[in-house]
Amino acid sequence: MTVYISLLVFVFLCGIILVIFQNSKGARIAFLFLTFFSCALVIGLRGYNVGEDTLHYINIFNNASNTSLEQILTSKGFRTPYYTNDYGFTDSIEGGFLIWCKFIKLFSNNIQVYFLLTGGLTCFLFAKFIYDNCKDDVFFPTLVFLCDSAFMMSFNLVREMLACAIVLQSYNLLINKHLYKGIICILVASLIHNTALVSLIWVPILLYKPKNRVKTFKYAALFALTLPVISFILQGPITKLFPRYTSYYTTNYWGSTLGKSSILLVIELVAIGFMYRKRFIVQNSAKLSLLTLVYIVFELGGLKVVMFSRIALYFRAYLMLFFNKWSDYYTGNRRILLKIIIGILLILLYISYASTSSREYTFFWN
């Protein structure tokens, strides 16, 4: 717990840079570099017992040499076999992640280098997303990254969080009508984790510029509410394409419960309703509200089908922008109070994550 609390305190101390040098591009860069570099160090220097699937990822890295680049590029389907044990069991992984492992092995076989570079790339891409989209306030999105889920999930869902970080880069591309570049970005992410393909859902959301945002939001929200149902109906075709994830439709591995995050879910719904009543006058607040609604719907669906919780992560990441957009509807003390309340809830959620047995932190040298 000490490491996590120290990291949280360090983020707040780095925020002093933003206070002293307000409206400074250099201050934003310095803040993001210091905070996300620190996050990458915590992810990269962890012991092998920190995180539920850490040993699995060590096994992937150690066995990446068993598969040639030619095998990866010519593999049928979306995954490449990389390991076969003495009993004939063969495991597979997305080819893009194998290529990433093989790239690291060109100059080091050290597990900590692997963790540091993977965590570093993930954190860099999240930081870039915040820098590109949060000119006025980079502190609060960083707090959301650290406290909501992305940081803690990077210990366990290594491939998925890296894929999520890559997918986020498509946001600016699609907002600015760079359709093909945005889609390519999503496809590259899917080579790291197949579930990134769900992000194609937001291509029309981000491209479309309706004349009547409120009316369009109504229809889009109704469609969003049906997405888990549609996903479940399409279970057959999906599991044929991605047989690895068949059990995710039938088994709730995590025993999913909303827990303390249910308070934030309610607040997010209140925020969406508030911005709807204000007719989404803040730019892109309608789009971000819809992405957040999709996250909430899938998160609720994840109580029964664990796959939906995995899908929800790609939309949950947009909370980094969502809370800032909501605060833009307020001014002065009201805006400050709103962020303080949300910030306190996020910190409590962070402490809750940090208190779990699988997150008990040890450094690799211990």
C-alpha positions as CSV (number, residue, x, y, z in Angstrom):
1,M,0.0,0.0,0.0
2,T,2.9,2.4,0.8
3,V,4.0,2.4,-2.9
4,Y,0.5,3.3,-4.1
5,I,-0.1,6.0,-1.5
6,S,3.4,7.5,-2.3
7,L,2.5,7.5,-6.0
8,L,-0.8,9.3,-5.3
9,V,0.9,11.9,-3.2
10,F,3.6,12.4,-5.9
11,V,0.9,13.1,-8.5
12,F,-0.5,15.8,-6.2
13,L,2.9,17.3,-5.6
14,C,3.6,17.4,-9.3
15,G,0.3,19.3,-9.7
16,I,2.1,22.2,-8.0
17,I,3.9,22.7,-11.4
18,L,0.5,23.3,-13.0
19,V,-0.4,25.8,-10.4
20,I,2.8,27.8,-10.6
21,F,3.0,27.8,-14.4
22,Q,-0.6,28.1,-15.4
23,N,-1.5,27.9,-19.1
24,S,2.0,26.7,-19.9
25,K,2.5,24.0,-22.5
26,G,5.9,23.1,-20.9
27,A,4.2,22.7,-17.5
28,R,1.7,20.3,-18.9
29,I,4.4,18.2,-20.6
30,A,6.5,18.2,-17.4
31,F,3.6,17.1,-15.3
32,L,2.5,14.3,-17.6
33,F,6.1,13.1,-18.0
34,L,6.8,13.0,-14.3
35,T,3.5,11.4,-13.3
36,F,3.2,8.8,-16.1
37,F,6.9,7.9,-15.9
38,S,6.4,7.2,-12.2
39,C,3.3,5.1,-13.0
40,A,5.4,3.1,-15.6
41,L,8.1,2.6,-13.0
42,V,5.6,1.2,-10.5
43,I,4.2,-1.2,-13.1
44,G,7.6,-2.2,-14.4
45,L,9.5,-2.8,-11.2
46,R,6.8,-5.0,-9.6
47,G,7.5,-8.5,-8.3
48,Y,6.2,-11.5,-10.1
49,N,3.4,-12.0,-7.6
50,V,1.8,-8.6,-8.2
51,G,-1.2,-8.9,-10.5
52,E,-3.4,-11.9,-11.2
53,D,-1.8,-12.9,-14.6
54,T,1.7,-11.7,-14.2
55,L,3.2,-15.2,-14.4
56,H,1.2,-15.8,-17.6
57,Y,2.8,-12.8,-19.2
58,I,6.2,-13.9,-18.1
59,N,5.5,-17.2,-19.8
60,I,4.5,-15.4,-23.1
61,F,7.7,-13.4,-23.1
62,N,10.0,-16.3,-22.3
63,N,8.4,-18.4,-25.1
64,A,8.1,-15.7,-27.7
65,S,11.4,-17.0,-29.3
66,N,9.7,-20.3,-30.1
67,T,7.7,-18.7,-32.9
68,S,9.2,-17.2,-36.0
69,L,8.0,-13.9,-37.6
70,E,7.0,-16.0,-40.6
71,Q,4.7,-18.1,-38.4
72,I,3.1,-15.1,-36.9
73,L,2.5,-13.4,-40.2
74,T,1.1,-16.6,-41.8
75,S,-1.1,-17.8,-38.9
76,K,-4.7,-18.4,-39.7
77,G,-7.2,-16.6,-37.5
78,F,-6.4,-13.9,-35.0
79,R,-4.0,-15.7,-32.7
80,T,-0.6,-17.4,-33.1
81,P,0.5,-20.6,-31.2
82,Y,3.6,-19.8,-29.1
83,Y,3.8,-22.6,-26.5
84,T,3.2,-26.4,-26.3
85,N,3.8,-28.2,-23.0
86,D,4.9,-31.8,-22.5
87,Y,1.3,-33.0,-22.5
88,G,0.5,-31.5,-25.9
89,F,-1.4,-28.5,-24.7
90,T,-0.9,-25.5,-27.0
91,D,-1.5,-21.9,-26.1
92,S,-1.8,-19.0,-28.4
93,I,-1.7,-15.2,-28.3
94,E,-2.3,-12.3,-30.6
95,G,0.4,-12.0,-33.2
96,G,1.0,-8.3,-32.6
97,F,1.8,-8.9,-28.9
98,L,4.2,-11.7,-29.9
99,I,6.0,-9.3,-32.3
100,W,6.2,-6.7,-29.5
101,C,7.8,-9.4,-27.2
102,K,10.2,-10.4,-30.0
103,F,11.2,-6.8,-30.5
104,I,12.1,-6.4,-26.9
105,K,14.1,-9.7,-27.0
106,L,16.3,-8.2,-29.7
107,F,18.2,-6.3,-27.0
108,S,17.2,-7.9,-23.7
109,N,15.7,-11.1,-22.2
110,N,15.2,-9.5,-18.9
111,I,11.7,-9.7,-17.5
112,Q,11.8,-6.3,-15.9
113,V,12.9,-4.7,-19.1
114,Y,9.8,-6.3,-20.7
115,F,7.5,-5.0,-17.9
116,L,9.1,-1.5,-18.0
117,L,8.8,-1.1,-21.8
118,T,5.3,-2.5,-22.0
119,G,4.1,-0.5,-19.0
120,G,6.0,2.5,-20.3
121,L,4.4,2.3,-23.8
122,T,1.0,2.0,-22.3
123,C,1.5,5.0,-19.9
124,F,3.0,7.1,-22.7
125,L,0.0,6.5,-25.0
126,F,-2.4,7.4,-22.2
127,A,-0.4,10.5,-21.4
128,K,-0.4,11.5,-25.1
129,F,-4.2,11.1,-25.2
130,I,-4.6,13.4,-22.2
131,Y,-2.2,16.0,-23.6
132,D,-3.9,16.0,-27.0
133,N,-7.4,16.4,-25.6
134,C,-7.1,18.3,-22.3
135,K,-5.5,21.7,-22.9
136,D,-7.1,23.3,-19.9
137,D,-6.7,20.6,-17.2
138,V,-4.4,17.6,-17.4
139,F,-4.3,17.0,-13.7
140,F,-7.9,15.6,-13.3
141,P,-7.7,13.2,-16.2
142,T,-4.4,11.9,-14.8
143,L,-6.2,11.3,-11.5
144,V,-8.9,9.4,-13.3
145,F,-6.2,7.3,-15.1
146,L,-4.5,6.5,-11.8
147,C,-7.6,5.9,-9.6
148,D,-10.5,4.7,-11.7
149,S,-9.2,1.5,-13.4
150,A,-6.6,1.9,-16.2
151,F,-3.5,2.0,-13.9
152,M,-4.5,-0.9,-11.7
153,M,-5.7,-3.0,-14.7
154,S,-2.3,-2.6,-16.3
155,F,-0.9,-5.0,-13.7
156,N,-3.3,-7.8,-14.8
157,L,-4.8,-7.0,-18.3
158,V,-1.5,-6.1,-19.8
159,R,-2.4,-6.7,-23.4
160,E,-5.9,-5.2,-23.2
161,M,-4.7,-2.0,-21.5
162,L,-2.0,-1.6,-24.1
163,A,-4.6,-2.2,-26.8
164,C,-6.9,0.3,-25.1
165,A,-4.1,2.9,-25.0
166,I,-3.5,2.4,-28.8
167,V,-7.2,2.7,-29.5
168,L,-7.5,6.0,-27.7
169,Q,-5.2,7.5,-30.3
170,S,-8.0,7.1,-32.8
171,Y,-10.2,9.6,-31.0
172,N,-8.5,12.7,-32.4
173,L,-8.2,11.1,-35.8
174,L,-11.9,10.4,-36.0
175,I,-13.0,13.7,-34.5
176,N,-11.0,15.4,-37.2
177,K,-12.5,13.2,-40.0
178,H,-9.4,11.0,-40.6
179,L,-11.5,7.9,-41.1
180,Y,-9.0,5.5,-42.5
181,K,-6.2,6.5,-40.1
182,G,-8.6,6.1,-37.2
183,I,-9.7,2.6,-38.4
184,I,-6.1,1.5,-38.9
185,C,-5.3,2.6,-35.4
186,I,-8.1,0.4,-34.1
187,L,-7.0,-2.6,-36.2
188,V,-3.4,-2.3,-35.0
189,A,-4.8,-2.4,-31.4
190,S,-6.7,-5.5,-32.2
191,L,-3.4,-7.2,-33.1
192,I,-2.5,-6.7,-29.4
193,H,-5.9,-7.8,-28.1
194,N,-8.8,-8.9,-30.3
195,T,-11.4,-7.2,-28.1
196,A,-10.2,-3.8,-29.4
197,L,-12.3,-4.5,-32.5
198,V,-15.3,-3.4,-30.4
199,S,-14.0,0.1,-30.7
200,L,-15.3,0.2,-34.3
201,I,-18.6,1.0,-32.7
202,W,-17.5,4.5,-32.0
203,V,-16.4,5.3,-35.5
204,P,-19.8,6.6,-36.5
205,I,-20.3,8.2,-33.0
206,L,-17.1,10.3,-33.4
207,L,-17.5,11.1,-37.1
208,Y,-21.1,12.1,-37.1
209,K,-21.9,15.8,-36.5
210,P,-25.7,16.1,-36.1
211,K,-27.6,19.3,-36.5
212,N,-29.8,18.4,-33.5
213,R,-27.5,16.9,-30.8
214,V,-30.3,16.2,-28.3
215,K,-32.6,14.4,-30.7
216,T,-29.7,12.3,-32.1
217,F,-28.5,11.5,-28.6
218,K,-32.0,10.0,-27.8
219,Y,-31.8,7.6,-30.7
220,A,-28.1,6.7,-30.1
221,A,-28.8,6.1,-26.4
222,L,-31.6,3.7,-27.2
223,F,-29.2,1.8,-29.5
224,A,-26.5,1.8,-26.8
225,L,-28.9,0.2,-24.4
226,T,-29.4,-2.7,-26.8
227,L,-25.7,-3.3,-27.4
228,P,-25.2,-6.0,-24.7
229,V,-28.3,-7.8,-26.0
230,I,-27.0,-7.6,-29.6
231,S,-23.6,-8.9,-28.4
232,F,-25.2,-11.8,-26.7
233,I,-27.3,-12.7,-29.7
234,L,-24.1,-12.6,-31.8
235,Q,-22.4,-14.9,-29.3
236,G,-22.2,-17.7,-31.9
237,P,-20.4,-15.8,-34.7
238,I,-18.1,-14.0,-32.2
239,T,-17.0,-17.2,-30.5
240,K,-16.3,-18.8,-33.9
241,L,-14.0,-15.9,-34.8
242,F,-12.5,-15.8,-31.3
243,P,-12.9,-19.3,-29.8
244,R,-10.5,-18.3,-27.0
245,Y,-13.2,-16.2,-25.4
246,T,-16.0,-18.7,-25.5
247,S,-15.9,-19.3,-21.8
248,Y,-16.1,-15.5,-21.1
249,Y,-19.7,-15.7,-22.3
250,T,-20.6,-18.4,-19.9
251,T,-18.4,-18.1,-16.8
252,N,-18.2,-15.1,-14.5
253,Y,-14.5,-15.5,-13.5
254,W,-14.3,-12.4,-11.5
255,G,-17.6,-12.8,-9.5
256,S,-18.3,-9.4,-10.8
257,T,-19.9,-6.9,-8.5
258,L,-20.2,-3.1,-8.8
259,G,-19.1,-2.5,-5.2
260,K,-17.9,1.0,-4.5
261,S,-17.8,1.9,-8.2
262,S,-21.6,1.9,-8.2
263,I,-21.6,5.4,-6.6
264,L,-19.6,6.7,-9.5
265,L,-21.9,5.0,-12.0
266,V,-24.8,6.8,-10.5
267,I,-22.9,10.1,-10.6
268,E,-22.1,9.5,-14.3
269,L,-25.7,8.9,-15.1
270,V,-26.6,12.1,-13.3
271,A,-24.0,14.0,-15.3
272,I,-25.3,12.6,-18.6
273,G,-28.8,13.7,-17.6
274,F,-27.6,17.1,-16.6
275,M,-25.7,17.7,-19.9
276,Y,-28.7,16.4,-21.8
277,R,-30.9,19.0,-20.1
278,K,-28.4,21.6,-21.0
279,R,-28.7,20.4,-24.6
280,F,-25.0,19.4,-24.8
281,I,-23.8,23.0,-25.3
282,V,-20.2,22.1,-24.5
283,Q,-18.4,20.8,-27.6
284,N,-18.1,17.0,-27.8
285,S,-20.0,16.5,-24.5
286,A,-22.8,14.6,-26.3
287,K,-20.3,12.2,-27.9
288,L,-18.5,11.6,-24.6
289,S,-21.8,11.1,-22.8
290,L,-22.8,8.5,-25.3
291,L,-19.4,6.7,-24.9
292,T,-19.8,6.8,-21.1
293,L,-23.4,5.4,-21.4
294,V,-22.1,2.5,-23.5
295,Y,-19.5,1.9,-20.8
296,I,-22.2,1.8,-18.1
297,V,-24.5,-0.5,-20.1
298,F,-21.7,-3.0,-20.7
299,E,-20.4,-2.7,-17.1
300,L,-23.9,-3.6,-15.8
301,G,-24.1,-6.4,-18.4
302,G,-20.8,-7.6,-17.0
303,L,-22.5,-8.6,-13.8
304,K,-23.8,-11.6,-15.7
305,V,-21.4,-12.0,-18.7
306,V,-17.8,-11.3,-17.9
307,M,-17.0,-10.5,-21.5
308,F,-19.1,-7.4,-21.3
309,S,-16.8,-6.1,-18.5
310,R,-13.8,-6.6,-20.7
311,I,-15.5,-4.7,-23.5
312,A,-16.5,-1.9,-21.1
313,L,-12.9,-1.0,-20.5
314,Y,-12.5,0.5,-23.9
315,F,-15.3,2.9,-23.2
316,R,-14.4,3.4,-19.5
317,A,-11.1,5.0,-20.6
318,Y,-13.1,8.0,-21.9
319,L,-14.0,9.0,-18.3
320,M,-10.6,10.8,-18.5
321,L,-12.4,13.4,-20.8
322,F,-15.9,12.9,-19.5
323,F,-15.5,14.5,-16.1
324,N,-13.7,17.5,-17.5
325,K,-16.5,18.1,-20.0
326,W,-19.1,17.9,-17.2
327,S,-17.1,20.4,-15.1
328,D,-17.1,22.8,-18.1
329,Y,-20.8,23.4,-17.5
330,Y,-19.9,25.0,-14.2
331,T,-17.8,28.0,-13.2
332,G,-15.9,29.2,-10.2
333,N,-16.4,27.5,-6.8
334,R,-19.1,25.1,-8.2
335,R,-16.6,23.7,-10.7
336,I,-14.0,23.3,-8.0
337,L,-16.4,21.6,-5.6
338,L,-17.5,19.2,-8.3
339,K,-14.0,18.1,-9.0
340,I,-13.2,17.8,-5.3
341,I,-16.2,15.5,-4.7
342,I,-15.3,13.3,-7.8
343,G,-11.7,13.3,-6.8
344,I,-12.4,12.1,-3.3
345,L,-14.5,9.2,-4.6
346,L,-11.8,8.3,-7.1
347,I,-9.2,8.2,-4.4
348,L,-11.4,6.0,-2.2
349,L,-11.8,3.7,-5.3
350,Y,-8.0,3.7,-5.8
351,I,-7.4,2.7,-2.1
352,S,-9.9,-0.1,-2.5
353,Y,-8.1,-1.5,-5.5
354,A,-4.7,-1.1,-3.8
355,S,-6.0,-3.0,-0.8
356,T,-6.8,-6.2,-2.7
357,S,-4.4,-9.2,-2.1
358,S,-3.4,-9.4,-5.7
359,R,-2.2,-5.8,-5.7
360,E,-0.1,-6.2,-2.5
361,Y,3.1,-4.5,-3.9
362,T,6.6,-5.9,-3.8
363,F,9.6,-4.9,-5.9
364,F,11.1,-7.5,-8.1
365,W,14.3,-7.6,-6.0
366,N,12.5,-8.5,-2.8
